[in-house]
């Protein structure tokens, strides 16, 4: 896809909300009681840390245990917007002068073919992630 649109034209929905935890099992149980179902679980490093994706309706949560919970208002780490072209969105974010946190699009081995993502800082120091689940 050629770069020809603003960053606002690259995302189409909420991808997930990121929440760090001190106790992954307790957090999973809490969200399951609210009706969320586990969609995927992945290792995040060689220290035994995990990330779990849980879904209810069309709301997806990303919960991980490598950073620890904040335990106060503002505990949500980031919101993630779904993009089909992370590379194009990254170029648009840079061209429009957004405060991009990474020097390049990042990759993780989540899901079948991995994800591509980058983050920008909002006006209140909130993190907004732009995430592409690679289709193949």
C-alpha positions as a printed NumPy array, in Angstrom:
array([[  0.   ,   0.   ,   0.   ],
       [  1.431,   3.358,  -0.981],
       [  1.737,   6.111,   1.601],
       [ -1.022,   8.533,   0.654],
       [ -3.225,   9.093,   3.664],
       [ -3.109,  10.498,   7.147],
       [ -2.597,   8.313,  10.202],
       [ -6.326,   8.689,  10.925],
       [ -7.026,   6.738,   7.724],
       [ -4.995,   3.677,   8.725],
       [ -6.93 ,   2.282,  11.698],
       [-10.417,   0.819,  11.599],
       [-11.184,  -0.332,  15.139],
       [ -9.875,  -0.923,  18.626],
       [ -7.403,  -3.825,  18.599],
       [ -7.021,  -4.267,  22.38 ],
       [ -6.467,  -2.603,  25.747],
       [ -3.178,  -3.433,  27.49 ],
       [ -3.151,  -4.12 ,  31.23 ],
       [ -0.067,  -5.235,  33.225],
       [ -0.604,  -7.462,  36.276],
       [  1.24 ,  -8.787,  39.32 ],
       [ -0.809, -12.015,  39.341],
       [ -1.741, -13.403,  35.946],
       [ -3.871, -16.296,  37.234],
       [ -5.892, -14.031,  39.545],
       [ -6.392, -11.5  ,  36.752],
       [ -7.53 , -14.172,  34.269],
       [-10.032, -15.488,  36.835],
       [-11.384, -11.959,  37.418],
       [-11.988, -11.305,  33.705],
       [-13.432, -14.808,  33.194],
       [-16.003, -14.028,  35.923],
       [-17.009, -11.027,  33.79 ],
       [-17.497, -13.305,  30.787],
       [-14.181, -12.84 ,  28.961],
       [-12.68 , -15.905,  27.231],
       [ -8.984, -16.608,  26.711],
       [ -8.037, -16.23 ,  23.034],
       [ -4.282, -16.757,  23.164],
       [ -1.341, -17.104,  25.548],
       [  2.294, -16.445,  24.637],
       [  5.724, -16.374,  26.295],
       [  7.145, -12.858,  26.399],
       [ 10.726, -13.718,  27.373],
       [ 12.945, -16.502,  28.718],
       [ 12.081, -15.558,  32.32 ],
       [  8.707, -17.352,  32.291],
       [  6.613, -14.222,  31.743],
       [  3.378, -14.576,  29.835],
       [  0.915, -12.453,  27.91 ],
       [ -2.735, -13.497,  27.627],
       [ -5.364, -12.127,  25.275],
       [ -8.959, -12.281,  26.531],
       [-12.089, -11.336,  24.599],
       [-15.693, -10.453,  25.317],
       [-17.813,  -9.494,  22.34 ],
       [-15.48 ,  -7.362,  20.312],
       [-13.389,  -6.055,  23.241],
       [ -9.939,  -7.652,  23.496],
       [ -7.657,  -7.299,  26.529],
       [ -3.902,  -7.906,  26.486],
       [ -2.747,  -8.853,  30.005],
       [  0.907,  -9.528,  30.879],
       [  2.957, -10.189,  34.002],
       [  6.438,  -8.878,  33.148],
       [  6.067,  -5.264,  34.312],
       [  3.73 ,  -5.439,  37.299],
       [  0.5  ,  -3.615,  37.992],
       [  0.32 ,   0.098,  38.763],
       [ -2.404,  -0.269,  41.445],
       [ -3.974,   3.145,  40.931],
       [ -6.147,   5.038,  38.472],
       [ -4.307,   5.119,  35.161],
       [ -3.311,   1.461,  35.467],
       [ -4.136,   0.721,  31.825],
       [ -0.816,   0.651,  29.972],
       [ -2.037,   1.382,  26.438],
       [ -4.876,   1.252,  23.971],
       [ -4.182,  -0.383,  20.635],
       [ -5.797,   0.504,  17.329],
       [ -6.139,  -2.092,  14.584],
       [ -4.275,  -1.391,  11.342],
       [ -3.879,  -3.46 ,   8.164],
       [ -0.607,  -1.708,   7.216],
       [  1.651,  -0.907,  10.188],
       [  4.486,   0.222,   7.924],
       [  2.282,   2.741,   6.097],
       [  0.757,   3.94 ,   9.363],
       [  4.254,   4.404,  10.827],
       [  5.313,   6.539,   7.85 ],
       [  2.14 ,   8.627,   8.183],
       [  2.702,   9.111,  11.943],
       [  6.27 ,  10.291,  11.34 ],
       [  5.245,  12.56 ,   8.439],
       [  2.485,  14.171,  10.515],
       [  4.829,  14.886,  13.421],
       [  3.348,  12.514,  16.013],
       [  5.621,  11.651,  18.935],
       [  6.534,   8.111,  17.812],
       [  8.188,   6.059,  20.566],
       [ 10.133,   3.625,  18.349],
       [ 12.739,   4.141,  15.631],
       [ 11.023,   1.527,  13.455],
       [  8.018,  -0.781,  13.322],
       [  8.355,  -3.539,  15.947],
       [  7.637,  -7.272,  15.51 ],
       [  6.499,  -9.956,  17.976],
       [  5.737, -13.637,  17.39 ],
       [  2.134, -13.505,  18.636],
       [ -0.651, -15.308,  16.769],
       [  0.054, -17.461,  13.725],
       [  2.179, -15.045,  11.677],
       [  3.179, -12.459,  14.284],
       [  2.285,  -8.825,  14.799],
       [  3.772,  -5.537,  13.651],
       [  3.275,  -2.441,  15.801],
       [  4.487,   0.951,  16.942],
       [  3.411,   3.42 ,  19.623],
       [  2.784,   7.142,  19.782],
       [  2.465,   9.37 ,  22.828],
       [ -0.792,  11.231,  23.363],
       [ -1.092,  14.731,  24.842],
       [ -1.373,  13.315,  28.4  ],
       [  1.572,  10.911,  28.023],
       [ -0.81 ,   8.057,  27.207],
       [  0.474,   5.343,  24.881],
       [ -1.476,   4.578,  21.721],
       [ -0.349,   1.49 ,  19.854],
       [ -1.022,   0.833,  16.171],
       [ -1.08 ,  -2.949,  15.707],
       [ -1.232,  -5.154,  12.623],
       [ -1.898,  -8.874,  13.08 ],
       [  0.051, -10.286,  10.135],
       [ -2.19 , -12.399,   7.915],
       [  0.45 , -14.519,   6.241]])
